[in-house]
Amino acid sequence: MPDEREFPQCKKCNEGILVPLSDYGREGAPITYKAWVCTNPDCGFNIRIDNGEISFGRTIGQSFK
């Protein structure tokens, strides 16, 4: 069965779609939808939660942990 969720269009570039990313906290607890990232690689828009603070526009890179 296909995923029927619809994600919002990126308001910065109007080309990509914002998709949610999840992570795990320090104690291993899941953090659902920690960040939303535009699928357009030329755009790079993102919004995320770090330690209870919302930030957006930071460069997102691959983690090598």
C-alpha positions in Angstrom: 0.0 0.0 0.0 1.6 3.4 -0.9 2.2 6.0 1.7 -0.8 8.4 1.5 0.8 11.2 3.6 1.2 14.5 1.8 4.1 16.7 2.8 4.1 20.5 2.4 5.7 22.3 -0.5 8.8 24.3 0.3 7.9 28.0 0.6 11.4 29.1 -0.1 12.0 27.5 -3.6 8.4 26.4 -4.5 10.0 23.3 -6.2 10.9 20.9 -3.4 8.8 19.2 -0.7 9.6 19.4 3.0 10.2 15.9 4.3 10.5 15.1 8.0 13.6 13.5 9.5 13.8 11.8 12.9 16.7 11.1 15.3 17.6 9.6 18.6 18.3 11.5 21.8 21.4 11.0 24.0 19.6 8.3 26.0 18.3 6.6 22.9 14.8 7.9 23.0 13.3 8.6 19.5 12.8 12.2 18.5 10.1 12.1 15.8 10.3 14.9 13.2 13.4 16.6 14.6 13.9 18.4 11.3 12.2 19.2 8.1 14.3 19.4 4.9 13.6 20.5 1.4 14.1 17.8 -1.2 15.5 20.2 -3.8 19.3 20.0 -3.4 19.7 23.5 -4.8 17.5 25.0 -2.1 18.8 23.5 1.1 16.0 25.0 3.3 15.7 23.2 6.7 14.1 23.8 10.0 15.1 21.8 13.1 14.8 21.5 16.8 18.0 21.4 18.9 17.8 21.3 22.7 14.3 22.8 22.6 15.3 25.7 20.3 14.0 26.0 16.7 16.6 26.9 14.1 16.3 27.2 10.3 18.6 27.8 7.4 21.7 26.1 8.9 23.8 24.1 6.5 22.9 20.4 6.8 25.7 17.9 6.2 26.2 14.2 6.7 27.0 13.0 10.2 29.9 10.6 10.5 29.1 9.5 14.1 
